Amino acid sequence: MRLKTPIQDFLVDHARVNPISFHMPGHKGSALYKRYGFNEFLEHYMDCDITEIIGADNLFQTEGILQEAQDNYAELYDSKKSYLLINGTSGGIIAAILASVPKGKKLIMARNCHKSVFNALTLTDIQPLYAYPGLIREYGISGAIPPEEIEALLKNNLDAEAVILPSPNYYGICSDIEAIAEIVHRYDKVLIVDQAHGAHLKMFSRFGVQGLPKSAEESGADIVINSIHKTLASYTQSAVLNINTDRVSPYVIEDKLQCIESTSPSYLLMASLDINAAILKAHGHELMREWADHLQYFYEEAKKIECLEFIGKVPGMDWTKINFSLGKLGISGDELETMLLKYHIFIELYTGDLVMCMTGIGNSRADIETLLNALREISEDHKNNLLTEKAGIKLENGPTQLLTYKKSRLYEIPKNKIRVPLLEAEGLICASSVIPYPPGIPLVCPGEKFEKETLHYLKALRENKEKVIGVNALGEVVVGAE
């Protein structure tokens, strides 16, 4: 009798369809490791799952093989010190904040930060001061964080300890980190950049590929956390934290990391980080050039597809994220995702009509060709037969609300909490973040009031089977008790 293993069964069934991955992780499967001779590691995967035996070093006191791997990342990113992370960028973000902002003090943060930043706030009762991103109205998504917004907050809050923002954001839009770093350092504060979606930017620059935004490491940020797994070649949940200045003590960072990370770090994750660094050091120029060439080919061919709109290689854009829409044909993002699945193409996410395909170091020219052919066929099939609006709830205004973040008054985060049905929460204070996922950015944060429009949007998301962290199976949210 075959044992029932639902997770394993799903993964094996998924692998059997030979999926074309335009989502994280960036390695896109085993082909890249095999290409560069790491077959033995793949073959002995289970045997490589060990603990801190003699010679294996220790993640929280690196003196041997793990230190060598960290030194390789410091060299690749031109950083003063680098740390392997096995709790993802989330763990690195929390540790960086705890190391930079004392308990009860203030942190200037982008309102579109990842939920891990909000988690750090609750751990040490840190007071947030929000910097709001601009808006790309054509697509209803967040733009860059204006440097002047950061300067105004610093000027009016001289007791703030640090600044944190994501760059690139989920869609690849980068803020002017160089200008923001100059402002932050003029006020003698620490700048932390969540570069979860931009671990590759420094690699493009390092290996001579021009045209992408500069990395945060090159732009003056003090602490930069990179999700190596998202676009490069390590396993999911592996990341690297880089210290680039003397404004932050590495000893304090190390102390906070050991508080946050697992005491049983996965050697498989750390080995994948090691392999990624080795591949980049030996073949980075070849791989970055190939990746850029594949993308250039996509953007040139995409121009020829009727009714296809896309965000191209514009200034400040990490164009390894392919953002496109067939909204002119009446095709929504969720409909386009379903159509692409027929070609075994799996996307990262959609917002309204906009679909985002996250390319990575492991994508091949064949992947790009398949995507282009799919978009050509879909466009051809639908251009003379515009789709009517789907019956049911329409989320046309949802993405704009989700990603523009209204500037609203912040109230004291409630200490006493209760759960109430969504539509009964209007006017009440949020006590636990409500987070549509992806992209993992809180729509409503603790200390903000629930508004009618937002609650109806959340209800629509739930009815459309979208994932919303913070809304339970009964459709309830956590609010402050009277």
C-alpha positions in Angstrom: 0.0 0.0 0.0 1.4 3.4 -1.0 1.9 5.8 1.9 -0.1 9.0 1.7 2.3 12.0 1.6 0.3 15.0 0.5 3.1 17.5 0.4 5.6 15.1 -1.3 2.8 14.0 -3.7 2.1 17.6 -4.7 5.8 18.4 -5.3 6.5 15.3 -7.3 3.3 15.8 -9.4 4.3 19.4 -10.0 7.8 18.4 -11.1 6.4 15.8 -13.5 4.7 18.5 -15.6 8.0 20.1 -16.4 6.8 23.5 -15.1 8.2 26.7 -16.4 9.0 28.8 -13.4 8.5 32.6 -13.5 8.3 32.7 -9.7 10.8 32.4 -6.9 13.2 30.6 -6.3 15.6 31.9 -8.9 17.5 28.6 -9.6 14.4 27.3 -11.4 15.2 23.7 -10.8 18.2 21.4 -10.8 19.5 22.2 -14.3 21.8 25.0 -13.1 23.5 22.9 -10.5 23.9 20.1 -13.0 25.3 22.5 -15.5 28.2 23.4 -13.2 29.0 20.0 -11.8 27.0 19.8 -8.5 25.3 16.5 -9.4 26.9 14.7 -6.5 25.3 17.1 -4.0 21.9 16.6 -5.6 22.4 12.8 -5.5 23.4 12.7 -1.9 21.0 15.3 -0.7 19.7 13.3 2.3 23.2 12.3 3.4 24.2 15.9 3.4 21.6 16.8 6.0 23.7 17.0 9.1 24.2 19.0 12.3 27.2 20.7 13.9 29.6 17.7 13.8 33.3 18.0 14.0 34.6 20.1 11.2 31.1 21.5 10.3 31.7 24.8 12.1 28.8 26.7 13.9 26.6 29.4 12.4 26.7 31.4 15.6 30.5 31.3 16.0 31.8 30.9 12.5 35.5 30.0 12.4 35.8 27.4 9.6 33.8 26.4 6.5 30.9 28.6 7.3 33.2 31.6 7.7 34.7 30.8 4.3 31.3 30.9 2.8 30.5 34.2 4.5 33.8 35.7 3.3 32.9 34.7 -0.2 29.7 36.8 0.0 31.6 39.7 1.6 33.8 39.6 -1.5 31.0 39.3 -4.0 29.0 42.2 -2.5 32.1 44.3 -1.5 30.8 44.4 2.1 32.6 44.7 5.4 31.0 41.6 6.7 28.4 39.1 5.5 26.2 36.6 7.4 24.4 33.5 6.1 20.7 33.5 7.0 18.6 30.3 7.2 15.4 32.0 8.3 15.2 34.0 5.1 15.5 37.7 4.7 12.7 38.0 7.3 15.1 36.9 10.1 17.8 39.3 8.9 15.3 42.2 8.8 14.2 41.6 12.4 17.7 41.2 13.6 18.8 44.4 11.8 16.0 46.4 13.4 16.6 45.0 16.9 20.3 45.8 16.5 19.6 49.4 15.4 16.5 50.5 17.4 16.3 50.2 21.2 13.1 49.1 22.8 10.4 51.7 22.7 12.2 54.0 20.3 11.2 55.2 16.8 11.8 53.7 13.4 11.1 55.5 10.1 9.8 52.9 7.7 8.2 52.6 4.3 4.5 51.9 4.6 4.9 49.2 2.1 7.5 47.3 4.1 7.3 43.5 4.3 5.4 42.0 7.3 8.6 41.0 9.0 9.3 44.7 9.7 5.9 45.0 11.4 6.7 41.8 13.4 9.9 43.5 14.6 7.9 46.4 15.9 5.8 44.3 18.1 8.8 42.4 19.5 10.3 45.5 21.1 7.4 48.0 21.2 9.1 50.1 18.5 7.1 53.2 17.3 6.7 53.4 13.5 6.8 56.6 11.5 5.6 55.9 8.0 7.1 57.1 4.7 4.6 56.6 1.9 5.6 55.4 -1.5 4.5 57.1 -4.7 1.9 55.5 -7.0 2.2 54.3 -10.6 -1.4 55.1 -11.4 -1.5 53.3 -14.7 -1.1 49.9 -12.9 -2.2 50.8 -9.4 1.0 49.7 -7.8 3.5 51.3 -5.4 6.3 53.4 -6.7 9.5 54.6 -5.1 9.9 56.1 -1.7 10.6 59.9 -2.2 13.8 61.0 -0.6 12.1 64.2 0.5 9.6 62.1 2.5 12.4 60.6 4.4 14.1 63.9 5.0 10.8 65.5 6.3 10.3 62.6 8.8 13.9 62.8 10.0 13.7 66.6 10.4 10.5 66.3 12.5 11.7 63.2 14.5 15.3 63.8 15.5 14.9 61.0 18.0 14.3 58.3 15.4 17.0 55.7 15.4 17.0 54.3 11.9 15.3 54.1 8.5 14.2 51.0 6.7 12.6 50.5 3.2 12.3 47.9 0.5 14.2 48.4 -2.7 13.4 46.9 -5.2 9.8 46.5 -4.2 7.8 43.4 -5.3 7.4 44.7 -8.8 11.0 45.8 -9.3 10.7 49.5 -8.6 13.8 50.8 -6.9 14.0 53.9 -4.6 16.9 56.3 -4.9 19.0 54.7 -2.2 22.0 56.9 -2.9 20.0 60.1 -2.2 18.2 58.5 0.8 21.5 57.3 2.3 23.0 60.8 2.1 20.0 62.2 3.9 19.9 59.5 6.6 23.7 59.8 7.3 23.4 63.6 7.4 21.1 63.1 10.4 23.6 60.4 11.8 21.0 57.6 11.5 21.3 54.0 10.3 19.8 53.0 6.9 18.6 49.4 6.5 17.5 48.2 3.0 15.3 45.2 2.5 16.8 44.1 -0.8 15.0 40.8 -0.7 14.0 41.2 -4.4 17.3 42.6 -5.6 20.1 40.2 -4.5 21.1 40.1 -8.2 21.6 43.8 -8.7 25.1 43.9 -7.4 26.0 40.8 -9.5 24.9 42.5 -12.7 27.0 45.5 -11.8 29.9 43.4 -10.6 30.1 41.4 -13.8 29.7 44.4 -16.2 26.1 44.3 -17.2 24.8 47.9 -17.4 21.3 49.3 -17.3 19.9 48.1 -14.0 19.6 50.2 -10.8 22.6 50.3 -8.5 22.4 47.9 -5.6 21.9 49.2 -2.0 25.4 48.0 -1.2 26.8 50.3 -3.9 24.5 53.2 -2.8 25.6 53.7 0.8 23.1 51.6 2.8 24.5 50.5 6.2 22.7 47.1 6.4 21.4 45.3 3.4 19.5 42.0 3.5 19.3 39.9 0.3 17.0 37.0 -0.4 19.6 35.0 -2.4 16.9 32.3 -3.1 14.5 34.7 -4.8 16.5 35.5 -8.0 19.9 33.7 -7.6 20.7 30.0 -7.1 20.2 29.0 -3.4 17.4 27.2 -1.8 14.2 28.8 -0.6 14.6 30.3 2.9 18.3 31.1 2.4 19.6 34.7 2.5 22.5 36.9 3.3 22.8 40.0 5.5 25.6 42.5 4.5 27.1 45.1 6.8 28.6 47.9 4.7 29.7 50.6 7.2 30.9 51.1 10.8 27.7 52.6 12.0 26.4 49.2 13.2 28.5 46.9 15.4 28.8 43.4 13.9 28.8 42.0 17.5 25.3 43.4 18.1 24.1 42.1 14.8 25.5 38.6 15.6 23.8 38.7 19.0 20.4 39.5 17.5 20.8 36.9 14.7 21.3 34.2 17.3 18.2 35.3 19.1 16.1 35.1 15.9 17.5 32.2 13.9 17.1 28.5 14.5 19.6 26.8 16.7 19.5 23.9 14.3 20.5 25.6 11.0 20.0 23.6 7.9 23.3 22.6 6.3 21.4 22.0 3.1 20.4 25.6 3.0 23.9 26.8 3.9 25.4 24.5 1.3 23.1 26.0 -1.4 24.3 29.4 -0.4 27.9 28.1 -0.7 27.2 26.7 -4.2 25.5 29.9 -5.3 28.6 31.9 -4.3 30.9 29.4 -6.1 28.9 29.5 -9.3 28.9 33.3 -9.3 32.6 33.7 -8.6 33.5 31.3 -11.4 30.7 31.9 -13.9 29.0 35.2 -12.9 30.0 37.1 -16.0 28.6 34.4 -18.3 25.3 34.0 -16.3 24.6 37.7 -15.9 25.2 38.3 -19.6 22.9 35.4 -20.6 20.2 36.6 -18.3 20.4 40.1 -19.6 20.3 38.8 -23.2 17.3 36.7 -22.5 15.5 39.7 -21.1 16.5 42.0 -23.9 15.1 39.4 -26.3 11.8 39.3 -24.4 11.3 43.1 -24.4 12.1 43.4 -28.1 9.7 40.6 -29.1 7.0 41.8 -26.6 6.7 45.1 -28.5 5.4 43.1 -31.5 2.5 41.4 -29.6 -0.7 43.3 -30.2 -2.5 44.7 -27.1 0.3 43.6 -24.8 1.3 46.4 -22.4 4.3 46.1 -20.2 6.6 48.1 -17.9 9.8 48.1 -19.8 13.4 49.0 -19.1 12.6 52.4 -17.6 15.0 54.3 -15.2 14.8 53.0 -11.6 13.2 49.7 -12.7 14.7 46.3 -12.0 13.6 44.9 -15.3 14.4 41.3 -14.4 10.8 41.5 -13.1 8.6 41.2 -16.2 5.3 43.1 -15.6 2.7 42.9 -18.4 -1.0 43.2 -19.0 -3.5 42.2 -21.6 -6.1 44.4 -20.0 -6.8 46.0 -23.4 -8.4 42.7 -24.4 -10.5 42.6 -21.2 -8.3 39.9 -19.7 -7.8 40.3 -16.0 -4.7 39.2 -14.1 -6.3 36.1 -12.6 -7.7 35.1 -16.0 -4.3 35.6 -17.6 -2.7 33.5 -14.9 -5.1 30.6 -15.7 -4.5 30.9 -19.4 -0.7 30.7 -18.9 -1.1 27.6 -16.8 -2.2 25.8 -19.9 1.3 26.3 -21.2 2.7 25.0 -17.8 3.8 28.6 -17.0 3.6 29.5 -13.3 3.8 33.2 -12.5 4.7 35.0 -9.3 1.6 37.1 -8.8 -1.0 39.4 -10.4 -2.5 42.7 -9.3 -5.6 43.7 -11.2 -4.8 43.3 -14.9 -1.0 43.3 -14.2 0.9 40.0 -14.1 4.4 39.8 -12.8 6.8 37.1 -13.9 9.9 36.9 -11.7 12.9 35.8 -13.8 15.9 34.4 -12.2 19.5 33.2 -12.8 18.1 29.8 -13.8 15.7 30.8 -16.5 16.7 29.7 -20.0 16.0 31.2 -23.5 13.5 28.4 -24.0 11.5 29.6 -20.9 11.4 33.1 -22.5 10.3 31.7 -25.9 7.5 29.7 -24.2 6.2 32.8 -22.4 6.3 34.9 -25.6 4.6 32.2 -27.7 1.9 31.9 -25.0 1.3 35.6 -25.0 1.2 35.7 -28.8 -1.4 33.0 -29.0 -3.5 34.4 -26.2 -3.5 37.9 -27.8 -4.4 36.5 -31.2 -7.2 34.3 -29.8 -8.8 37.2 -27.9 -8.2 40.4 -29.9 -11.4 40.0 -31.9 -13.4 38.6 -29.1 -13.0 40.8 -26.0 -13.9 39.1 -22.8 -16.9 40.3 -20.9 -16.5 41.2 -17.2 -16.6 38.1 -14.9 -19.8 37.7 -13.0 -19.5 38.3 -9.3 -17.3 40.6 -7.3 -15.0 42.9 -9.3 -11.7 43.9 -7.7 -10.9 46.7 -10.1 -10.2 49.2 -7.4 -8.6 46.7 -5.0 -5.0 46.8 -6.1 -4.9 50.6 -5.9 -6.2 50.6 -2.4 -3.8 47.8 -1.5 -0.7 49.4 -2.7 -1.2 53.2 -2.2 -1.7 53.1 1.6 -3.7 56.1 2.7 -2.0 58.4 5.2 -4.0 57.9 8.3 -3.8 58.7 11.9 -2.0 56.1 14.1 -3.5 55.2 17.4 -1.9 53.4 20.3 -1.7 49.7 19.6 -4.3 47.9 21.7 -3.2 45.8 24.6 -6.6 44.1 25.0 -7.8 42.3 21.9 -11.0 40.6 20.6 -12.1 39.1 17.3 -15.0 40.5 15.4 -16.5 39.8 11.9 -15.0 41.8 9.1 -17.9 44.1 8.5 -18.3 44.8 12.2 -14.8 46.2 12.5 -15.5 49.6 10.9 -14.1 52.4 13.0 -12.3 50.0 15.4 -8.5 49.9 16.0 -6.6 47.1 14.3 -4.7 45.0 16.8 -3.0 42.4 14.5 -1.8 43.1 10.9 -4.0 42.1 8.0 -1.9 41.0 5.1 -2.9 39.9 1.6 -0.4 37.4 0.4 1.4 37.9 -1.9 2.9 40.4 -1.7 3.1 40.1 2.1 2.7 43.9 2.8 0.1 44.7 5.5 -3.0 46.4 4.2 -4.0 47.4 7.7 -1.4 47.7 10.5 -1.8 47.6 14.3 -2.8 51.1 15.4 -4.7 52.0 12.2 -8.5 52.2 12.1 -10.5 49.8 9.9 -12.4 51.7 7.2 -15.5 50.5 5.4 -13.9 50.5 2.0 -11.0 48.4 3.2 -13.2 45.9 5.0 -15.3 45.3 1.8 -12.2 44.9 -0.2 -10.9 42.3 2.3 -14.3 40.5 2.1 -14.1 40.4 -1.7 -10.6 39.0 -1.5 -11.7 36.2 0.8 -14.7 35.4 -1.4 -12.4 35.1 -4.3 -10.3 32.6 -2.4 -7.3 34.9 -2.0 -5.0 34.4 1.0 -5.3 37.1 3.6 -3.2 36.6 6.8 -5.0 38.1 9.8 -8.5 37.1 8.7 -9.4 33.8 10.2 -11.6 31.0 8.7 -14.6 32.6 10.2 -13.9 35.9 8.5 -12.9 37.7 11.7 -10.1 40.2 12.4 -8.4 41.2 15.7 -9.3 44.6 17.1 -8.8 46.5 20.3 -11.3 45.6 23.1 -13.3 48.6 24.4 
